Amino acid sequence: MPRKPPSIDKTQARRIWLRAQRLDSLAPFGDGPQATPAATAHLGYVQIDTINVIERSHHHILWTRIPDYRRDHLVQAQSADKSVFEYWTHALSYIPTQDLRYFLPDMKAYLDKPNGWFESVSKADLRKVLSLIRKGGALSIRDIDDDVLVEKTHPWASRKPSKKALQLAFYTGVLTISARVGMLKTYELMERHFGWTEQRDLKPKPATERQRLDYIIDRALRAQGLVSLDSICHLDAGRKSAVRERLESRVRRKQLVAVEVEGAGKTEHWASSETLDAVAEAPPAELVHILSPFDPLVIQRKRLKLFFDYDHRFEAYVPKEKRVFGYFALPVLVGEEVVAAIDLKTDRAAGKVLIQQWNWVGKGDAAAHKPAIEEALGRFEAFQLAE
């Protein structure tokens, strides 16, 4: 008769996840420029987003775990050290360059069969942008001023056909983003950016599908501690069946343990024995983290609800009259509890961060939590306005 999986309560589950996310201490990756690639390597990805009412998500996520983080640290990692690169995970993200081989098959798939978004890209437009970069070096869309403009087909589209051609070459792996200023991207030949043209033996070999499955499982185990099919395959449902097979194989080899998490119902979870045996301590009660809505702890809303009993609402695309927390509410983590959701907006001209709306949630209490949160908001404001 199969042995019943061990069960853990929400408190244990939450602490394991906080530990895996490195949100149980103040500066888990140290300080200085090298903390940025270290944090990215541990998390597996740092999501990029265009919303700019406060600092953009990639900088915010890194600052949350690196108190002395500066934007130029990410610039150095991407453009000088080349220890991170941009590509699609469940969204456009910064990814450790050491993991690039696991994304080469996706690039080849785009090359073999581009999706419908790129159907309008002509061979002439693609040849044009690649020729400009081969001859003149890296460029951004602003450097191309001779396009015959077209009508936009989507709010996020451009009137310049060259923009979509650059994007297609990026997704196929011919180009990479060698620099970024805000949302303005500079494109370079991938082989030239990483130095593969001079040292071809440095070019990584594409991972096999089995290696890719093991990679996304290991990435989730490292950054989540306790994993489920949903948490491993976030917005990648097509891989669930294959991932389950790999998980079950690891259980048979005693590399993983099936776990029942309080309140999870039929949702299965897995963890390593080492993770379950280690005592996950409560984070210091005075530790405050103002989280991005795109933080890895927040982006998977159902998991956040299960582990923290907190139902976050992302309302940037919700009509104003239907919003509860506000346009861009940020969950506030104090110790191991989400206690508030604060809608902030940076007024860069006035040099201040404005509190649009403040909601207490869960065990949040003004007397118990407000002074520590206000101190953290002061640090957050200083980061917002530092550069």
DOLUM-625510 format. One record per atom (N, C-alpha, C): residue in one letter; x negated, y negated, z negated. Coordinates in steps of 0.05 Angstrom, whole numbers, plus 5000, padded with zeros to 4 digits. Atoms other than C-alpha are relative to their C-alpha. Layout:
aXYZ;...
This chain:
m498350245000;m500050005000;m498249755000;p501750244999;p497049325020;p500149844974;r500150155024;r494748914962;r501249725004;k498850274998;k498648264949;k497849795001;p502050214999;p494647654970;p499949844974;p500150185024;p492147214912;p501649755006;s498450254997;s496446604899;s498649784985;i501150235013;i494245914881;i502149784999;d498050215002;d498345324857;d499249765016;k500650234984;k498744654891;k497649844990;t502250155012;t493844334843;t497350115010;q502549884989;q488444834862;q499649955029;a500250044971;a490044784935;a499249725007;r500650284995;r489844034933;r497149944994;r502750055008;r483144024897;r498050135020;i501849874980;i480044514947;i499949835025;w499950174976;w482344075004;w498449744996;l501550255005;l479743434972;l497050054999;r502949935000;r473043774959;r499050035028;a500949954972;a472644005031;a499949745016;q500050264986;q474343305056;q498049804988;r502050175014;r469043015009;r501349744990;l498550225012;l474242564977;l500150024969;d500149965029;d472542794906;d497649864987;s502350155010;s466442354899;s499749745015;l500150274988;l464341644916;l498449995026;a501750024976;a458641734966;a498850285007;p500949734996;p458242464986;p497950045022;f501949974978;f453942345048;f497649814997;g502250185005;g449041855016;g500649735013;d499650274988;d447941175048;d498149975024;g501650064977;g444540855107;g501150125026;p499049924973;p445341005182;p500350305002;q499949714997;q444141755174;q502550134987;a497649895012;a450441835132;a502250035020;t497949994980;t454741715193;t500050265016;p500049734986;p452542325235;p500450234980;a499649795020;a452442735170;a503050034994;a497149985005;a459742565156;a501550115024;t498749904975;t461742685228;t499650305003;a500649714998;a458243365228;a501650164980;h498549855020;h461743575164;h503050015007;l497150014994;l468743345184;l500650135027;g499649884974;g467843605255;g500949805021;y499250214981;y471042995287;y500949764983;v499050245012;v472842275271;v501849875021;q498150084980;q479142045307;q499749705007;i500050284989;i479141405350;i502849925006;d497350094993;d485340985356;d499849705007;t500150274990;t486940325390;t501149794981;i498650195017;i491240005335;i497949844983;n502050175011;n487439415307;n501149794980;v499050195020;v491739075254;v498249994976;i502250005018;i486339285206;i497750135015;e502249884986;e479639605221;e500850265014;r499249764984;r480240145274;r499350264985;s500049765016;s481040855249;s497250134997;h502649865002;h474041125266;h498249864979;h501650145020;h470640585225;h501150044972;h498749985026;h475740635169;h499550284988;i500549735010;i475041395163;i497250044989;l502749985008;l467541345158;l499549834974;w500450175023;w467740765108;w501250144975;t498749865022;t472441185064;t498150194986;r501849815011;r466841685054;r497149904997;i502750125001;i460741225061;i500449714991;p499450275010;p461540615016;p498349775013;d501650214988;d455740235049;d500150015031;y499949974971;y457940415120;y500249735014;r499950234983;r456839895174;r500650095028;r499249924973;r459639895244;r497650065018;d502449954983;d452639875274;d498850274994;h500949735005;h451240545241;h501250195021;l498749834979;l456240865290;l498949935027;v501350084975;v453240465347;v497350145003;q502649865000;q446440745329;q500350305006;a499749714996;a449041455325;a500950075029;q499049944973;q452641415392;q498049925022;s501650114977;s447940985435;s497050034997;a502949985004;a441041045404;a499150294993;d500749735009;d440441695366;d501450225016;k498449814983;k445842035410;k500750254984;s499349775017;s447742475351;s503050044999;v497249964997;v455142375365;v500849925028;f498950074974;f459242345429;f503049994998;e497150025000;e466442205448;e501150215019;y498449834983;y471242715474;y502650064986;w497349945010;w478242995463;w499950244982;t499449775018;t479743435402;t503050045002;h497150034997;h487143355386;h500649725010;a499950284991;a485842625403;a497249925008;l502750094994;l479942215428;l498549964974;s501450005026;s474642285374;s497049985004;y502949965002;y467342225355;y499550294991;i500649725006;i464342925353;i497050034998;p502949965002;p457443165332;p498950115027;t501249914974;t453043245394;t499150294998;q500749725003;q450743915366;q502250185007;d497749844993;d457744155381;d500949985029;l499150064973;l457943925453;l500650255017;r499749764984;r457344625482;r502850124998;y497449895004;y464144805454;y502149845016;f498250164984;f467344255497;f499450015030;l500749984971;l463844405563;l502150165015;p497949864985;p469244925582;p502449825006;d497850194994;d474644385575;d499349815022;m500950184979;m470543925619;m500250145027;k499949854975;k469944465672;k502950055009;a497249954993;a477444605668;a501249755013;y499250254988;y478743865683;y498949975028;l501350024974;l473843905741;l501450185020;d498749814983;d477344515769;d502949925006;k497250074996;k484344245759;k500849764982;p499350245015;p485443525736;p503050004995;n497150005006;n492143405702;n501449775016;g498450184983;g497742985732;g499349714997;w500750285005;w495342335701;w498049905021;f502150074982;f489542345750;f500650055029;e499449934973;e493242535813;e499649765019;s500250244983;s492841815839;s497149925005;v502950074996;v485141805835;v499250105027;s500949914973;s482541815906;s497050074999;k502849924999;k475942135925;k498249755005;a501550244995;a473741445950;a499549844974;d500350145026;d475041125881;d497950144982;l501849855016;l471241685847;l497149975010;r502750044988;r465341635895;r498949724993;k500950285004;k465140885885;k498849964972;v501050045028;v464440895808;v497550164995;l502449845005;l459441465808;l497649895015;s502250124986;s455241125861;s499049754986;l500850245014;l455240465822;l498350084976;i501549925024;i452840825759;i497450135007;r502549874992;r447641255794;r497949795008;k501950204989;k444540645827;k499449784980;g500450235017;g445640105775;g500050054970;g500149945028;g446040465709;g502849984987;a497550005015;a451440475655;a501749755005;l498350234996;l457440025665;l502750044986;s497350005010;s464339845637;s501949925022;i498050074980;i470739715674;i499849705007;r500350294996;r469338965666;r497849945020;d502250044981;d463139045709;d500950055029;i498949944973;i467439255769;i502049795006;d498350224994;d470538645800;d500949995029;d499250004972;d471838845872;d502250205007;d497849814994;d477639325864;d502449855013;v497450094990;v484039225904;v502050074979;l498349955023;l488939145846;l502650145009;v497449864996;v495139595841;v501949934978;e498150045021;e501439565801;e499650214978;k500249815022;k501239895732;k502350205001;t498049785001;t504840565727;t500650084971;h499749935028;h504340595651;h498949774983;p501050235016;p503440075595;p497150024993;w502849975006;w496540365580;w498250015024;a501649984975;a494440385653;a498749735006;s501450244992;s490139885688;s500749945029;r499650074972;r491039505753;r497650065017;k502449934985;k484039705772;k499950315004;p500249704996;p483840405805;p497450124989;s502549905010;s476640465782;s500250104971;k499849915028;k478940535709;k500850294998;k499249725002;k482541185721;k497950185012;a502249844989;a476741425764;a497850054979;l501949975022;l472041295705;l501050204980;q498849815020;q476741665658;q499950295010;l500149734989;l477142265705;l497150114999;a502849925001;a469542295710;a499150064971;f500649955028;f469242265634;f501150274991;y498749755009;y474142835623;y498750245014;t501349784987;t470443265674;t497150044991;g502749985011;g463843145638;g497849905018;v502050134982;v460442785696;v498949754986;l500750235015;l460442155654;l500450044971;t499450015028;t460042035580;t500149714992;i499950285010;i461441415538;i497549954985;s502650055012;s454641145521;s500149784980;a499850215019;a457040545482;a503049914999;r497350095004;r463440245455;r500049744984;v499550255015;v465339535433;v503049974998;g497150005002;g472339555405;g501150235017;m498949804982;m476239925459;m498649995027;l501550024975;l471439715515;l497850215001;k501949774999;k467540335536;k498049955023;t502150004980;t461040365574;t499450285008;y500449734990;y460140975618;y497250045012;e502649934990;e453741325636;e500150295010;l500249724992;l451941965673;l499350174975;m500549855024;m452242495619;m497150115000;e502749884999;e445742835642;e497949794994;r502050215005;r442042175641;r500249904972;h499750105028;h444941945574;h498550184980;f501249815019;f442642575539;f497250095008;g502749934992;g436042635577;g499750275013;w500149744988;w437843275612;w498749995028;t501250034974;t435343005679;t497050044999;e502949965004;e428242995652;e499350274988;q500549755014;q428743605608;q502450185002;r497649844995;r433744085638;r500450234980;d499749785019;d432244615586;d501649914975;l498550115023;l435744155535;l503050025004;k497149994994;k442444215570;k501350244988;p498849775013;p446944645528;p501650185019;k498449824984;k450345265556;k502950004990;p497250005009;p457945275555;p500650244981;a499249795018;a460845675497;a502050185013;t498049824991;t464846295511;t502649944985;e497450055013;e472246305492;e499950114971;r500249905028;r470746745431;r498349824983;q501650195015;q465246265409;q501649754994;r498350245005;r470145685416;r502050064978;l498149935021;l475246045373;l498750014973;d501449995026;d470146185319;d499249724992;y500850285006;y467845455324;y502349854987;i497850165012;i474745155311;i500950124973;i499449885026;i475945655254;i497949904979;d502150085018;d469245485222;d500249704993;r499750295004;r470444735232;r502249954979;a497750035018;a477144795196;a499350094972;l500849905027;l474345215139;l498249814986;r501950195012;r468844715127;r501449754990;a498850265005;a473244095128;a502750024985;q497349965013;q479744395098;q499950184977;g500149815022;g477644945051;g502050235003;l497849824995;l484345285057;l501249945028;v499150054972;v486745385129;v502550165006;s497749864990;s493045575164;s499849995031;l500150014971;l494445705238;l500649715009;d499350274992;d497645015242;d497749814995;s502150195006;s491744665209;s497550055017;i502349954981;i486545015253;i500749915028;c499250054973;c490544935317;c501849755002;h498450245000;h493144225306;h500349905029;l499350084973;l496544025372;l498650175021;d501349804982;d493344645404;d501450274996;a498449765007;a498945155396;a499350245018;g500649794981;g496645555457;g497850194990;r502149835010;r490745825418;r500850164975;k499349885026;k494646065356;k499750305000;s500149714999;s495246795378;s497150104999;a502949925000;a487746855393;a498649944974;v501250085026;v485846485329;v500950204979;r499049805020;r490246955288;r498450265002;e501649754997;e486547555317;e497249974988;r502750045011;r479847255298;r500149984969;l499650015029;l482447095228;l500350284988;e499549745010;e484947795218;e497550185001;s502549854998;s478348075242;s498149924977;r501750095023;r474747655189;r501050114974;v498949885024;v479547905136;v499150294997;r500849725000;r478048625155;r497050034992;r502949995006;r470548475150;r499449864973;k500250125027;k471848145082;k498549735001;q501150264998;q469347475107;q502049784992;l497950185008;l476047145092;l502050154983;v498049895017;v481647255043;v502749865006;a497350114997;a489147165056;a500949894973;v499250145025;v492046685004;v502949915002;e497450115002;e499046504983;e499849734985;v500150275012;v499745754969;v502849944990;e497550075013;e505245524922;e501649825019;g498250174984;g511145254962;g499750025030;a500649994971;a508345455030;a502050185014;g498149824987;g513845965043;g498650215017;k501249804982;k512046395103;k497549915013;t502450104988;t506245955123;t497650134987;e502349855010;e500046385115;e497549814998;h502550155003;h493346105090;h497750204996;w502449845003;w486246375089;w497849824989;a502350145011;a479846185053;a497850204997;s502249825006;s473046465040;s500050074970;s500249935028;s471746834975;s498449804984;e501650205014;e466446324958;e501649754993;t498450235006;t471445754964;t501950064977;l498149945021;l476446114919;l498650044973;d501549955025;d471146304868;d498949754988;a501150255011;a468345604862;a502249854986;v498050155015;v471845174811;v500249725013;a499650264988;a474844574847;a501049814978;e499350185022;e474744024794;e501849775011;a498550244993;a479543434793;a498149775006;p501650244995;p476542814825;p500249814976;p499850205022;p474942254775;p502649845003;a497450134999;a481541934756;a499949715009;e500350284992;e478841234771;e499249975029;l500850024972;l476641414842;l502349935018;v497950104983;v480741034893;v499150015029;h500550004971;h481041164968;h502449895015;i498050124983;i485040725015;i499750145027;l500349824978;l486341215072;l501249895026;s498850054974;s487441105146;s502250195006;p497949814992;p493841405175;p498850225018;f501249804983;f489041775222;f497750154986;d501949855016;d484642045166;d500650305002;p499449714999;p483842805170;p501750104977;l498349925022;l487342845103;l502949935005;v497350114996;v493442475129;v501250095027;i498949974973;i494142635203;i501850245003;q498249774999;q497343325191;q502149964979;r498050095019;r503643075158;r501250234983;k498849785015;k506743755139;k498150114979;r502049905019;r500343975106;r499749814976;l500250215021;l499843315068;l502450024981;k497649975016;k507043405044;k499850254982;l500249755016;l505644125021;l498149974977;f502150015020;f499243974983;f500349774980;f499950245017;f500843284955;f502949914993;d497250095005;d508543244953;d500449715009;y499850274989;y507842614994;y500650015029;d499149994972;d511542505059;d499349735013;h500850254988;h507741975098;h501649945025;r498650094976;r511441575151;r498149815016;f501650174982;f507441285209;f502149845017;e497750154990;e511940715231;e499249785020;a500850204981;a507940315281;a501850005025;y498349994976;y512640555336;y503050034992;v497350005010;v518940525293;v501249725001;p498850275000;p523739935303;p499849874972;k500550145026;k522539415248;k502250054980;e497849985019;e529439485218;e500250284988;k499949735010;k528340235208;k497550084983;r502549945015;r521540195174;r500550014970;v499849985029;v520840415102;v497449904987;f502650075012;f513340345087;f498749765014;g501350224986;g511639825140;g498650095025;y501149954974;y508339775208;y497650194999;f502549855001;f501540065188;f499250064971;a500449945028;a502140335118;a497650194996;l502449835007;l495840635086;l500650144974;p499749855025;p496541195035;p497749934981;v502150065020;v492741044971;v499750244982;l500749765016;l489341634937;l498649914975;v501350065025;v487741534863;v499550274986;g500749745011;g484042134834;g500950215020;e498949794982;e488042714864;e502949955007;e497250054994;e494742374873;e500249775020;v499350234983;v497541944929;v502149844984;v498350165018;v500741384888;v501349765013;a498850234988;a502240834937;a499650015031;a500350044972;a503140655010;a500149695005;i500250294998;i500839945026;i499649925029;d500150104972;d502139595093;d498249755000;l501950214999;l496139155107;l499749885028;k500750134974;k494238665162;k497749814995;t502350175003;t487538325171;t500449745016;d500050264987;d487937585186;d497149915003;r502850054995;r481137495217;r499449705001;a500450294998;a481936755230;a499949874972;a499950115027;a483636615157;a497950134981;g501949865016;g478537115131;g501250144976;k498749865023;k483237525088;k501650245011;v498349784995;v487038175086;v502749954986;l497350065010;l494538075077;l501550254992;i498249785008;i499038545038;i502849945010;q497350034988;q505338605079;q502250134983;q498149855016;q508739115035;q498550204982;w501249815019;w507039534974;w502150184989;n498149805011;n510840174957;n498650194982;w500949795018;w509640614897;w501350265008;v499049744993;v510341354912;v499150204979;g500949795018;g509841994872;g499849904971;k500550085028;k506741854804;k498949714998;g501050275000;g504841154824;g501449824980;d498950175022;d505640634769;d498349754999;a501550254999;a503739904769;a498149974976;a501750035024;a501139904697;a497650185001;a502249815001;a496940524707;a498149975023;h501749984976;h494340434778;h499349735013;k500350244984;k494939714803;k497249874996;p502750145002;p488339424773;p497950155017;a502149854985;a484039984803;a500549975030;i499450024972;i487639934870;i499349725010;e500750274992;e486839174872;e497049975003;e502950014997;e479339264860;e499150135026;a500749864975;a479039764917;a500849845024;l499250184978;l482939284962;l498049785004;g502050204997;g477638764948;g497650115015;r502249874985;r472239244972;r500750045029;f499049954972;f476439415033;f500049745016;e500050264987;e477338675049;e497249925008;a502850074994;a469838565044;a498950165024;f500949844977;f468639135093;f501349905025;q498650104976;q473938875141;q498749755012;l500950274991;l470838185144;l497049985002;a502950025002;a463438365137;a498649935026;e501550054975;e461738335210;e501849875021;
